[in-house]
Amino acid sequence: MIGIAGVPFFERAVETTSYFRKWTGIAVLIGIVAGIGALAFSEAIHLATLLFLGMGAQYLPPSPAGEGTTGILPIGRPWALPLVTALGGLISGLIVFSLAPEAEGHGTDAAIGAIHFNRGRIRGRIPLIKLVASAITIGSGGSGGREGPTAQISAGFGSFLGEVLHLSDDDRRIAVAVGIGAGIGAIFRAPLGGAVLAAEILYLHDIEVEAIIPSLIASIVGYTIFGIVTGFQPIFGEQTQFGFAEPIQLIYYAILGLICGLVGILYARCFYETGHLFRQLRLPRTIKPAIGGFIVGCMGLVMPQVLYMGYGWVQVAMSPSLLTLPLWIILLLPFGKIVATSLSIGSGGSGGIFGPGMVIGGMVGASFWRLGYTLLPGMPHDPAPFVIIGMMALFGGIAHAPLAVMLMVAEMTGNLSLLAPAMLAVGLSYLVVGNNTIYKSQIESRADSPAHRARLRFPLLASLTVADAQVPVPATVGPEMTVAEAGIVIEQRALEGAPVVDADGKLVGILTRADIRAVPVEARATTTVASTMNSEPVTALPSQTLDTALDTLASHHVRWLPVLGGRDDRRVVGIITAAEVVRAYRAALNQAVRGVSGIAAGADMFDLKVNPASAVAGRTLLDLQLMPETLVISIRRNDEIITPRASTRLLPGDIVTVLNRGRREEILRRMFEEPVTVAAAALPPVKPR
């Protein structure tokens, strides 16, 4: 039986079943840790809150409807509040900077960075330190979220599983991403949003599709474990009484989306500028969080809404109780929360920035409703819709996770009927934000990630050089020529421009049609090329790879480049254009297809990791004299793809991708992955070539 693309159906079914079995087991384990980690962290925050804010300042912030009382209590010991927040910052700083300095700040960004730049590896001690330090920061009144530490707990476990199960680098990265989504989905009781977040939050303008299915499994498991203990009610209760029924409100939601985009940019810039400012202070790092905490405590004396996580105040803003708060507090609260979060976490404290971002967005929506509900026609009688959509729009935009955040907030409020206006607001916020982001470790797309760069770019171009695609110079002009004379040369040959060379044939500049047009017609006969040309042109070298040349053409917005003889040789030996790059690529691709077609039918492709003690370590591919019908396709070394050549020397740790038709995978694995004595005994004699 033949399946898709000529692959036997049975083999495809076995492969799919094996994939599903592997990731189901891994995802379930990650989900279990995510649920337990979320419970542990929630309890740690509760205990720290009772100890620091409760006993120290005699104050307990309001909680959302799904987690406790929403009552607003006064601060029993106002004078102690700055001391409590400073003490919490000091203890957190001592823990972090003494045991794991990389655990400072918000944990989600660190996990994203580990996926992209550290092969998904997270030090084992970091999640525990992050849990304790963040619980103290938040429990003492610091403005931070609980999602970052939770995400890092399960992400760290995903990294641990990768090591224990000897997963490939790609699978370990996916496991860490799954941990991020499962942890956040569990603690926010938003399993679908958490699963989508795992795939969406890694990039500015892309999505990690491989993480979606494992994340769904892990997030459901984590959510179930967390809900068994804490309940399955949405964090902000069932806000199902609100919906979208007035089309004129779309105008208001669109305006809210634009405002949220701008405030999101302000949030990101204030956060990182504050962090930069604290890093410049010539003080011990351990006391900087105490300084940030003290300032936040002083702010809390005037505006207690900026303290703690802030979800309780979002609950208040969703109800008619919003009208009982002074207007100045409602209007200043989003900006006060930005400053408080920047001070609490940017100073070196520990906590998340996801939760505060949604609080800021919710209060922006509350401010918009408060200002417009008596003035604008069609405004709803309750502020909840604007609070909900404000949460989605602000953080969905600045986190570059619009779909995930929309789903999460919908799950957190139990309301799916506002998704239509939310899409408008979030979309506009996302457009306003552009490439600004609250997560500095995000990269633009999978093609820019070390994990995907080789597959999503043009790996064949890296094996071709400029010399393979350059063409002779169609014409050159001299610097002493007039612009009119040079224009005739360029016009007669229908060129976009020409290299400008001296008497020795060395490049001194380039002259283009645009340069000629910039000179008035009446002055072209008396103006020299030397005074008009671009004297610092972009060039290429024959030894450069075509992917580098193509990137240079695209990034400088030019159609051709002069090719020089060498780094110290300014002679023009040819030109290269984008069209010639494509021509060379197609020619090489056709040749590669013809070369592989002889062995591709029925061949197996697999990865081999070079053991330092193996028979191949330190030897070239030519030395190995590999068996017939065996093709080395690529070598991955430290996240760099190396084009295999006969002279390429294999180093310990290299991942070698092999195409083999002779069903000799076991023999090759012994040769590459087992110590030399074992491998040599298993290998048959190889005929010299």
C-alpha positions as CSV (number, residue, x, y, z in Angstrom):
1,M,0.0,0.0,0.0
2,I,1.4,3.4,-1.0
3,G,0.7,6.5,1.0
4,I,1.5,10.2,0.5
5,A,4.5,11.1,-1.7
6,G,5.1,7.4,-2.3
7,V,5.8,6.5,1.3
8,P,4.3,3.2,2.3
9,F,1.1,3.9,4.4
10,F,2.1,1.4,7.1
11,E,5.5,3.1,7.6
12,R,3.8,6.5,7.8
13,A,1.3,5.2,10.3
14,V,4.1,3.7,12.5
15,E,6.0,7.0,12.3
16,T,3.0,9.0,13.3
17,T,2.1,6.6,16.1
18,S,5.7,6.7,17.4
19,Y,5.7,10.5,17.4
20,F,2.3,10.7,19.2
21,R,3.5,8.1,21.8
22,K,6.7,10.0,22.5
23,W,5.2,13.4,22.8
24,T,2.2,12.2,24.7
25,G,4.4,10.8,27.4
26,I,6.7,13.8,27.5
27,A,3.8,16.3,27.5
28,V,2.0,14.4,30.3
29,L,5.1,14.5,32.5
30,I,5.6,18.2,31.8
31,G,1.9,18.9,32.5
32,I,2.1,17.1,35.9
33,V,5.1,19.2,36.9
34,A,3.3,22.4,35.6
35,G,0.3,21.7,37.7
36,I,2.2,20.8,40.8
37,G,4.6,23.8,40.2
38,A,1.6,26.2,39.8
39,L,0.1,24.9,43.1
40,A,3.5,25.2,44.9
41,F,4.0,28.7,43.7
42,S,0.5,29.8,44.5
43,E,0.9,28.5,48.0
44,A,4.3,30.2,48.3
45,I,2.8,33.5,47.3
46,H,0.0,33.1,49.7
47,L,2.3,32.4,52.6
48,A,4.7,35.2,51.7
49,T,1.7,37.6,51.5
50,L,0.5,36.7,54.9
51,L,4.0,37.0,56.3
52,F,5.1,40.2,54.7
53,L,2.1,42.3,53.8
54,G,-0.3,40.7,56.3
55,M,1.9,40.6,59.4
56,G,4.2,43.4,58.5
57,A,1.9,46.1,57.0
58,Q,-1.4,44.6,58.1
59,Y,-2.7,44.8,54.6
60,L,-4.1,42.2,52.2
61,P,-4.8,43.2,48.6
62,P,-8.1,42.3,47.0
63,S,-8.2,39.0,45.1
64,P,-10.1,38.2,41.9
65,A,-13.5,36.5,42.2
66,G,-12.2,33.0,41.4
67,E,-9.5,33.1,44.1
68,G,-10.9,34.7,47.2
69,T,-12.4,37.9,48.5
70,T,-12.7,41.0,46.4
71,G,-13.1,43.3,49.4
72,I,-11.0,46.4,49.6
73,L,-9.2,46.7,53.0
74,P,-7.3,49.6,54.4
75,I,-3.5,49.4,55.1
76,G,-3.3,48.9,58.9
77,R,0.3,50.1,59.2
78,P,1.0,52.5,56.4
79,W,4.4,53.5,57.9
80,A,5.6,49.9,57.6
81,L,4.7,49.4,54.0
82,P,7.9,50.9,52.4
83,L,9.9,48.9,54.9
84,V,8.1,45.7,54.0
85,T,8.5,46.1,50.3
86,A,12.2,47.0,50.7
87,L,12.8,44.0,52.9
88,G,11.2,41.7,50.4
89,G,13.4,43.2,47.7
90,L,16.5,42.8,49.8
91,I,15.8,39.1,50.6
92,S,14.9,38.3,47.0
93,G,18.1,40.0,45.8
94,L,20.2,38.1,48.3
95,I,18.7,34.8,47.2
96,V,19.0,35.4,43.4
97,F,22.4,37.1,43.2
98,S,24.0,34.7,45.7
99,L,22.7,31.4,44.1
100,A,21.7,32.0,40.5
101,P,22.1,35.6,39.1
102,E,20.5,34.6,35.8
103,A,17.2,34.1,37.7
104,E,16.7,37.8,38.1
105,G,13.9,39.6,36.3
106,H,11.1,37.8,34.6
107,G,11.4,34.1,33.9
108,T,9.5,33.8,30.6
109,D,12.0,35.8,28.7
110,A,14.8,33.7,30.1
111,A,13.1,30.5,29.0
112,I,12.5,32.0,25.5
113,G,16.2,32.8,25.3
114,A,17.2,29.3,26.4
115,I,15.1,27.9,23.5
116,H,16.7,30.1,20.9
117,F,20.2,30.5,22.1
118,N,21.1,27.8,24.5
119,R,19.7,24.6,22.9
120,G,16.8,24.6,25.4
121,R,19.1,24.1,28.4
122,I,18.0,25.6,31.7
123,R,20.1,25.1,34.9
124,G,18.3,22.8,37.3
125,R,18.5,25.1,40.3
126,I,16.9,28.1,38.5
127,P,13.2,27.2,38.8
128,L,13.4,26.6,42.6
129,I,15.3,29.8,43.2
130,K,12.9,31.7,40.9
131,L,9.9,30.3,42.9
132,V,11.2,31.4,46.3
133,A,12.5,34.8,45.2
134,S,9.4,35.7,43.2
135,A,7.0,34.6,46.0
136,I,8.9,37.0,48.3
137,T,9.0,39.8,45.8
138,I,5.2,39.6,45.2
139,G,4.2,38.7,48.7
140,S,6.0,41.7,50.1
141,G,4.0,44.0,47.8
142,G,6.2,44.1,44.7
143,S,4.4,44.6,41.4
144,G,5.0,41.3,39.5
145,G,3.2,38.4,37.9
146,R,3.1,34.8,38.9
147,E,3.3,33.4,35.3
148,G,7.1,33.8,34.8
149,P,8.2,31.6,37.7
150,T,5.5,29.0,36.9
151,A,6.6,28.9,33.3
152,Q,10.2,28.5,34.3
153,I,9.4,25.6,36.6
154,S,7.8,23.5,33.9
155,A,10.2,24.8,31.2
156,G,13.1,23.8,33.4
157,F,11.6,20.3,33.8
158,G,11.2,20.1,30.0
159,S,14.9,20.9,29.7
160,F,15.7,18.2,32.4
161,L,13.6,15.6,30.5
162,G,15.6,16.5,27.3
163,E,18.8,15.6,29.1
164,V,17.5,12.4,30.8
165,L,15.8,11.1,27.7
166,H,18.7,12.2,25.4
167,L,16.3,14.2,23.2
168,S,17.7,16.0,20.2
169,D,18.3,19.7,20.5
170,D,15.1,20.4,18.5
171,D,13.0,18.1,20.7
172,R,14.5,19.7,23.9
173,R,13.5,23.1,22.6
174,I,10.0,22.0,22.0
175,A,9.9,20.5,25.5
176,V,10.9,23.8,27.0
177,A,8.3,25.7,24.9
178,V,5.7,23.2,26.0
179,G,6.7,23.8,29.6
180,I,6.2,27.6,29.2
181,G,2.6,27.1,27.9
182,A,1.7,24.4,30.4
183,G,2.8,26.5,33.4
184,I,1.1,29.6,32.3
185,G,-2.1,27.8,31.2
186,A,-2.3,26.0,34.6
187,I,-1.8,29.0,36.9
188,F,-4.2,31.2,34.9
189,R,-6.7,28.3,34.4
190,A,-6.5,29.0,30.7
191,P,-5.4,25.7,29.1
192,L,-6.2,26.6,25.5
193,G,-4.6,30.0,25.7
194,G,-1.5,28.5,27.4
195,A,-1.1,25.9,24.7
196,V,-1.3,28.5,21.9
197,L,1.0,30.8,23.9
198,A,3.8,28.1,23.8
199,A,3.8,28.3,20.1
200,E,3.2,32.0,19.6
201,I,5.4,33.7,22.2
202,L,8.7,32.6,20.8
203,Y,8.6,34.9,17.8
204,L,7.7,38.5,16.8
205,H,6.0,37.4,13.6
206,D,5.8,33.6,13.5
207,I,4.6,30.5,15.4
208,E,6.2,27.3,16.5
209,V,3.7,24.9,15.0
210,E,5.6,21.8,16.3
211,A,4.8,22.8,19.9
212,I,1.0,23.1,19.5
213,I,-0.1,19.4,19.9
214,P,2.3,18.6,22.9
215,S,1.3,21.9,24.5
216,L,-2.3,21.1,24.3
217,I,-1.7,17.8,26.1
218,A,0.6,19.3,28.8
219,S,-1.6,22.3,29.3
220,I,-4.7,20.2,29.9
221,V,-2.9,18.0,32.4
222,G,-1.5,21.0,34.3
223,Y,-4.8,22.8,34.3
224,T,-6.6,19.7,35.6
225,I,-4.1,19.1,38.4
226,F,-4.3,22.8,39.4
227,G,-8.0,22.9,39.2
228,I,-8.6,19.8,41.3
229,V,-7.1,21.7,44.3
230,T,-8.1,25.3,43.6
231,G,-11.3,24.8,41.6
232,F,-12.1,25.3,37.9
233,Q,-13.9,28.6,38.1
234,P,-12.3,31.3,35.9
235,I,-10.0,33.7,37.7
236,F,-12.3,36.7,37.2
237,G,-15.5,34.7,37.6
238,E,-18.1,34.0,34.9
239,Q,-18.5,37.3,33.1
240,T,-21.0,35.8,30.6
241,Q,-23.6,38.6,31.0
242,F,-21.7,40.9,28.7
243,G,-21.6,40.6,24.9
244,F,-21.3,42.6,21.7
245,A,-24.6,44.0,20.4
246,E,-23.9,47.7,19.4
247,P,-21.9,48.1,16.1
248,I,-21.0,51.6,17.1
249,Q,-18.9,50.2,19.9
250,L,-16.4,48.9,17.2
251,I,-15.2,52.5,16.8
252,Y,-14.6,52.7,20.6
253,Y,-12.8,49.3,20.7
254,A,-10.7,50.4,17.7
255,I,-9.6,53.5,19.5
256,L,-8.9,51.5,22.6
257,G,-6.7,49.1,20.6
258,L,-4.6,52.0,19.3
259,I,-4.2,53.5,22.8
260,C,-3.3,50.0,24.2
261,G,-0.6,49.7,21.5
262,L,1.0,53.0,22.5
263,V,0.8,52.2,26.2
264,G,2.3,48.8,25.5
265,I,5.3,50.4,23.9
266,L,5.6,52.7,26.9
267,Y,5.4,49.7,29.2
268,A,8.2,47.9,27.4
269,R,10.5,50.9,27.1
270,C,10.0,52.0,30.7
271,F,10.7,48.5,31.9
272,Y,14.0,48.1,30.1
273,E,15.1,51.7,30.6
274,T,14.6,51.3,34.4
275,G,16.6,48.0,34.3
276,H,19.4,49.8,32.4
277,L,19.3,52.6,35.0
278,F,19.6,50.2,37.9
279,R,22.5,48.4,36.2
280,Q,24.4,51.7,36.0
281,L,24.1,52.3,39.7
282,R,27.4,51.6,41.4
283,L,25.9,49.6,44.3
284,P,25.9,45.9,45.2
285,R,23.4,44.1,43.1
286,T,21.8,42.5,46.1
287,I,20.5,45.8,47.5
288,K,19.2,47.2,44.2
289,P,15.9,45.3,44.5
290,A,15.5,46.7,48.0
291,I,15.8,50.3,46.6
292,G,13.2,49.5,43.9
293,G,10.9,47.9,46.6
294,F,11.2,50.9,48.9
295,I,10.1,53.3,46.1
296,V,7.2,51.0,45.2
297,G,6.2,50.9,48.9
298,C,6.1,54.7,49.0
299,M,4.0,54.7,45.8
300,G,1.6,52.3,47.5
301,L,1.0,54.7,50.3
302,V,-0.7,57.0,47.8
303,M,-2.0,54.4,45.3
304,P,-2.2,50.9,46.9
305,Q,-3.5,49.6,43.6
306,V,0.0,49.5,42.1
307,L,1.1,46.9,44.7
308,Y,1.1,43.1,44.4
309,M,-0.2,41.3,41.3
310,G,-3.2,43.6,40.8
311,Y,-5.8,41.0,39.6
312,G,-8.1,42.0,42.5
313,W,-8.2,45.6,41.2
314,V,-9.0,44.4,37.7
315,Q,-12.0,42.6,39.3
316,V,-13.1,45.8,40.9
317,A,-12.7,47.6,37.6
318,M,-15.1,45.1,36.0
319,S,-17.9,46.0,38.3
320,P,-19.9,49.2,39.0
321,S,-17.6,49.7,42.0
322,L,-15.3,51.4,39.5
323,L,-17.4,54.5,39.8
324,T,-16.6,54.7,43.5
325,L,-12.9,55.1,42.8
326,P,-11.5,58.7,42.3
327,L,-11.1,59.5,38.6
328,W,-7.5,60.5,39.1
329,I,-6.6,57.1,40.4
330,I,-8.3,55.3,37.5
331,L,-6.5,57.5,35.0
332,L,-3.1,57.3,36.7
333,L,-3.2,53.7,37.7
334,P,-2.0,52.2,34.3
335,F,1.1,54.4,34.4
336,G,1.6,53.9,38.1
337,K,1.5,50.1,37.5
338,I,4.1,50.5,34.7
339,V,6.5,52.3,37.0
340,A,5.9,50.0,39.9
341,T,6.5,46.9,37.8
342,S,9.6,48.4,36.3
343,L,11.0,49.2,39.7
344,S,10.1,45.9,41.3
345,I,11.4,43.6,38.5
346,G,13.7,46.0,36.6
347,S,15.8,46.6,39.7
348,G,16.7,43.0,39.8
349,G,13.7,41.6,41.7
350,S,12.1,38.4,40.6
351,G,8.6,38.0,39.1
352,G,6.6,38.0,35.9
353,I,5.6,40.8,33.6
354,F,2.8,39.0,31.9
355,G,0.2,39.5,34.7
356,P,1.1,43.2,35.3
357,G,0.8,43.8,31.5
358,M,-2.8,42.5,31.5
359,V,-3.6,44.6,34.6
360,I,-2.2,47.7,32.9
361,G,-4.3,46.9,29.8
362,G,-7.4,46.3,31.9
363,M,-7.0,49.6,33.7
364,V,-6.5,51.4,30.3
365,G,-9.9,49.9,29.3
366,A,-11.4,51.0,32.6
367,S,-10.1,54.6,32.1
368,F,-11.5,54.7,28.5
369,W,-14.9,53.6,29.8
370,R,-14.9,55.9,32.7
371,L,-14.2,58.9,30.5
372,G,-16.7,58.0,27.8
373,Y,-19.7,56.2,29.4
374,T,-21.7,59.4,29.9
375,L,-20.6,61.1,26.7
376,L,-20.4,58.5,23.9
377,P,-23.6,56.9,22.5
378,G,-23.9,53.2,22.7
379,M,-21.4,52.7,25.5
380,P,-22.2,49.7,27.7
381,H,-23.5,50.3,31.2
382,D,-20.8,48.2,32.7
383,P,-17.0,48.7,32.3
384,A,-16.2,44.9,32.1
385,P,-16.2,44.7,28.3
386,F,-13.6,47.5,28.0
387,V,-11.6,46.1,30.8
388,I,-11.5,42.6,29.2
389,I,-10.7,43.9,25.7
390,G,-8.1,46.3,27.2
391,M,-6.3,43.3,28.8
392,M,-6.3,41.5,25.5
393,A,-5.2,44.4,23.4
394,L,-2.3,45.7,25.4
395,F,-0.5,42.6,26.3
396,G,-1.5,40.7,23.2
397,G,0.2,43.4,21.2
398,I,3.4,44.1,23.1
399,A,4.0,40.3,23.8
400,H,3.4,39.5,20.1
401,A,1.0,36.8,21.2
402,P,-2.4,38.2,20.0
403,L,-4.2,34.9,19.5
404,A,-3.0,33.3,22.8
405,V,-3.7,36.3,25.0
406,M,-7.2,36.7,23.5
407,L,-8.0,33.1,24.3
408,M,-6.4,33.3,27.7
409,V,-8.4,36.4,28.8
410,A,-11.6,34.8,27.3
411,E,-10.9,31.7,29.5
412,M,-10.1,33.8,32.5
413,T,-13.4,35.7,32.3
414,G,-15.5,32.9,30.9
415,N,-16.6,35.1,28.1
416,L,-16.2,34.2,24.4
417,S,-18.8,36.7,23.0
418,L,-16.4,39.6,23.0
419,L,-13.9,37.9,20.6
420,A,-15.1,39.8,17.5
421,P,-14.4,43.3,18.9
422,A,-11.3,42.0,20.7
423,M,-9.9,40.9,17.3
424,L,-10.2,44.4,16.0
425,A,-8.6,46.0,19.1
426,V,-5.8,43.4,19.4
427,G,-5.1,43.6,15.7
428,L,-4.7,47.4,15.8
429,S,-2.6,47.2,18.9
430,Y,-0.4,44.7,17.2
431,L,0.1,47.0,14.2
432,V,0.9,50.0,16.4
433,V,3.5,48.0,18.4
434,G,5.4,46.9,15.3
435,N,8.7,45.3,16.3
436,N,8.6,46.6,19.9
437,T,8.3,43.8,22.4
438,I,8.3,43.1,26.1
439,Y,10.3,39.9,25.6
440,K,13.8,40.8,24.3
441,S,14.6,37.2,23.6
442,Q,11.9,37.0,20.9
443,I,13.3,36.8,17.4
444,E,11.5,37.8,14.2
445,S,10.7,34.4,12.7
446,R,11.7,30.7,12.7
447,A,14.1,31.5,9.8
448,D,16.1,33.6,12.2
449,S,16.2,31.0,14.9
450,P,19.3,28.8,15.2
451,A,16.9,25.9,15.6
452,H,15.3,26.5,12.1
453,R,17.7,28.6,10.2
454,A,19.2,25.8,8.2
455,R,15.8,24.3,7.2
456,L,13.9,27.6,6.4
457,R,16.6,29.5,4.6
458,F,18.5,28.2,1.6
459,P,21.2,25.8,2.9
460,L,22.4,25.1,-0.7
461,L,23.3,28.7,-1.1
462,A,25.8,28.3,1.7
463,S,27.7,25.7,-0.3
464,L,28.0,28.0,-3.4
465,T,30.3,31.0,-3.7
466,V,30.1,34.3,-5.5
467,A,32.6,32.8,-8.0
468,D,29.9,30.3,-9.1
469,A,27.5,33.0,-10.0
470,Q,29.5,36.1,-11.0
471,V,29.5,37.3,-14.7
472,P,32.0,39.5,-16.5
473,V,31.8,43.2,-16.1
474,P,29.7,44.5,-19.0
475,A,31.3,48.0,-18.9
476,T,33.3,50.3,-16.7
477,V,33.8,54.0,-16.6
478,G,36.7,56.2,-15.4
479,P,36.6,58.8,-12.7
480,E,37.9,61.4,-15.1
481,M,35.1,61.0,-17.6
482,T,32.2,63.4,-17.6
483,V,28.8,62.3,-16.5
484,A,27.5,62.8,-20.0
485,E,30.2,60.4,-21.4
486,A,29.5,57.8,-18.7
487,G,25.8,58.1,-19.3
488,I,26.3,57.2,-23.0
489,V,28.2,54.1,-22.0
490,I,25.5,53.0,-19.5
491,E,22.7,53.8,-21.9
492,Q,24.1,52.0,-24.9
493,R,24.5,48.8,-22.9
494,A,21.1,49.2,-21.1
495,L,22.8,49.0,-17.7
496,E,21.6,50.1,-14.2
497,G,25.1,51.4,-13.6
498,A,28.7,50.6,-13.9
499,P,31.8,50.3,-11.7
500,V,34.2,53.2,-11.7
501,V,37.8,52.0,-12.0
502,D,41.1,53.8,-12.2
503,A,43.9,53.2,-14.8
504,D,45.0,50.0,-12.9
505,G,41.5,48.5,-13.1
506,K,40.9,49.1,-9.3
507,L,37.5,50.0,-8.0
508,V,37.1,53.6,-6.8
509,G,33.3,53.8,-6.8
510,I,30.1,53.1,-8.8
511,L,27.9,55.3,-10.9
512,T,24.2,54.5,-11.3
513,R,21.4,55.9,-13.4
514,A,20.1,57.6,-10.3
515,D,23.4,59.3,-9.8
516,I,23.3,60.6,-13.4
517,R,19.7,61.9,-13.0
518,A,20.7,63.8,-9.9
519,V,23.0,66.0,-12.1
520,P,21.2,68.7,-14.2
521,V,21.2,68.0,-17.9
522,E,23.1,71.2,-18.7
523,A,25.8,70.4,-16.2
524,R,26.5,66.8,-17.2
525,A,29.1,67.7,-19.9
526,T,31.2,69.5,-17.4
527,T,30.7,67.4,-14.2
528,T,33.1,64.5,-13.7
529,V,32.2,61.0,-12.6
530,A,34.5,61.4,-9.6
531,S,32.4,64.1,-8.1
532,T,29.1,62.2,-8.7
533,M,29.9,58.6,-8.0
534,N,29.3,56.6,-4.8
535,S,32.9,56.3,-3.5
536,E,32.0,53.8,-0.8
537,P,30.1,51.1,-2.7
538,V,29.0,47.7,-1.3
539,T,31.1,44.9,-2.8
540,A,31.4,41.1,-2.9
541,L,34.3,38.7,-2.9
542,P,34.6,35.6,-5.1
543,S,35.1,33.4,-1.9
544,Q,31.9,34.7,-0.2
545,T,28.9,32.3,-0.1
546,L,25.9,33.1,-2.2
547,D,23.6,33.4,0.9
548,T,25.8,36.2,2.2
549,A,25.8,37.9,-1.2
550,L,22.0,37.6,-1.5
551,D,21.6,39.1,2.0
552,T,23.9,42.0,1.1
553,L,21.8,42.7,-2.1
554,A,18.6,42.6,-0.2
555,S,19.7,44.6,2.9
556,H,21.2,47.4,0.8
557,H,18.4,47.5,-1.7
558,V,20.7,47.2,-4.7
559,R,20.4,45.1,-7.9
560,W,24.1,44.3,-8.4
561,L,27.4,44.3,-6.7
562,P,30.9,44.6,-8.1
563,V,33.1,41.6,-7.3
564,L,36.7,42.3,-6.3
565,G,39.7,40.1,-6.7
566,G,40.2,39.7,-2.9
567,R,40.2,41.5,0.4
568,D,43.4,43.3,-0.5
569,D,42.8,43.3,-4.2
570,R,40.6,46.2,-5.5
571,R,40.5,44.9,-9.1
572,V,37.0,44.4,-10.4
573,V,36.8,40.8,-11.7
574,G,33.1,40.7,-12.3
575,I,29.6,41.6,-11.0
576,I,26.9,39.6,-9.3
577,T,23.1,40.2,-9.5
578,A,20.1,38.6,-7.7
579,A,19.2,37.0,-11.0
580,E,22.6,35.3,-11.3
581,V,22.3,34.1,-7.7
582,V,18.9,32.4,-8.5
583,R,20.4,31.0,-11.7
584,A,23.3,29.4,-9.9
585,Y,21.0,28.1,-7.1
586,R,18.7,26.4,-9.6
587,A,21.6,24.9,-11.5
588,A,23.1,23.5,-8.3
589,L,19.7,22.3,-7.1
590,N,19.1,20.4,-10.4
591,Q,22.5,18.8,-10.2
592,A,22.0,17.8,-6.5
593,V,18.6,16.2,-7.4
594,R,20.2,14.2,-10.2
595,G,23.0,13.1,-7.9
596,V,20.7,12.0,-5.1
597,S,18.0,10.4,-7.2
598,G,20.2,7.3,-7.7
599,I,20.1,6.4,-4.1
600,A,17.1,8.2,-2.7
601,A,14.6,5.5,-3.6
602,G,14.1,3.4,-0.5
603,A,16.8,5.3,1.4
604,D,16.8,6.1,5.1
605,M,17.7,9.5,6.5
606,F,19.0,9.7,10.1
607,D,21.2,11.7,12.4
608,L,24.4,10.5,14.0
609,K,26.2,12.2,16.9
610,V,30.0,11.9,16.9
611,N,31.2,10.3,20.2
612,P,34.6,11.8,21.3
613,A,35.8,8.2,21.7
614,S,34.5,6.9,18.4
615,A,36.5,5.9,15.4
616,V,35.4,8.9,13.4
617,A,36.2,11.7,15.8
618,G,38.9,14.0,14.4
619,R,39.0,12.3,11.0
620,T,37.9,13.8,7.7
621,L,35.1,12.4,5.6
622,L,37.6,11.3,3.0
623,D,39.5,9.3,5.7
624,L,36.3,7.5,6.6
625,Q,35.8,5.8,3.2
626,L,32.1,5.4,3.9
627,M,30.1,2.6,2.5
628,P,28.7,2.8,-1.0
629,E,25.2,4.3,-1.3
630,T,25.9,6.5,1.8
631,L,25.6,10.2,1.5
632,V,26.5,12.8,4.2
633,I,23.9,15.6,3.7
634,S,24.9,18.0,6.4
635,I,26.9,18.5,9.6
636,R,25.4,20.5,12.5
637,R,28.0,22.0,14.8
638,N,27.1,24.4,17.7
639,D,23.9,25.5,15.9
640,E,25.8,26.1,12.7
641,I,25.2,24.0,9.5
642,I,28.4,23.0,7.8
643,T,28.4,21.9,4.2
644,P,30.1,18.5,4.0
645,R,33.2,18.3,1.9
646,A,35.9,15.5,1.6
647,S,38.2,17.6,3.7
648,T,35.6,18.3,6.4
649,R,37.0,17.0,9.7
650,L,34.4,15.6,12.2
651,L,34.6,16.9,15.7
652,P,33.1,15.5,18.9
653,G,29.5,16.5,19.3
654,D,28.9,17.0,15.6
655,I,25.4,15.9,14.4
656,V,25.9,14.3,11.0
657,T,22.8,13.8,8.8
658,V,23.2,10.7,6.6
659,L,21.2,9.3,3.7
660,N,21.7,5.6,3.3
661,R,20.1,3.1,1.1
662,G,21.7,-0.1,2.2
663,R,19.9,-0.5,5.6
664,R,23.2,-0.1,7.4
665,E,22.0,2.4,10.1
666,E,23.1,0.1,13.0
667,I,26.6,-0.2,11.6
668,L,26.9,3.5,11.1
669,R,25.6,4.2,14.6
670,R,28.3,2.0,16.1
671,M,30.9,3.7,14.0
672,F,29.9,7.2,15.0
673,E,28.5,6.8,18.5
674,E,30.3,4.0,20.2
675,P,33.9,3.9,21.6
676,V,36.5,2.9,19.0
677,T,37.1,-0.6,20.3
678,V,33.4,-1.5,20.1
679,A,32.9,0.2,16.8
680,A,36.0,-1.4,15.2
681,A,34.8,-4.8,16.1
682,A,31.4,-4.2,14.6
683,L,32.6,-2.7,11.3
684,P,33.2,-4.8,8.2
685,P,36.3,-4.2,6.2
686,V,36.0,-1.3,3.8
687,K,37.3,-1.5,0.3
688,P,39.7,1.3,-0.6
689,R,38.4,3.7,-3.2
